[in-house]
Amino acid sequence: MTRRKTHDAGEPRVVRRKGINGLILDLSAASALYGPTEKSLRRLAERGLIPSRRLLSRVVFLRSELDNFFLNLPGVTLDEARQNIARREKGTR
């Protein structure tokens, strides 16, 4: 994955996201993929609230573990949301 940043000259430069075949993600790649900021992910990892690993002094994530973690969070699945929308539409007609 790439992201464009501008530097002092105002010209965009390409910053590469770090990861190994998308299986191991650093904070930047995990943030881009899942949405929370790098700072939020770091705090969650430090508190043991999200699956992570330490590689030397860096926090890294296994993509499969993050996928499972987010899929198993409490909430509404896509199918449940569609059913709720259909029920609401029936009630407004």
Secondary structure, DSSP 8 states (H G I E B T S, - for coil): -EEEEE-TTS-EEEEE--EETTTEEEHHHHHHHH-S-HHHHHHHHHTTSS--EEETTEEEEEHHHHHHHHHTSSS--HHHHHHHHHHHHHHH-
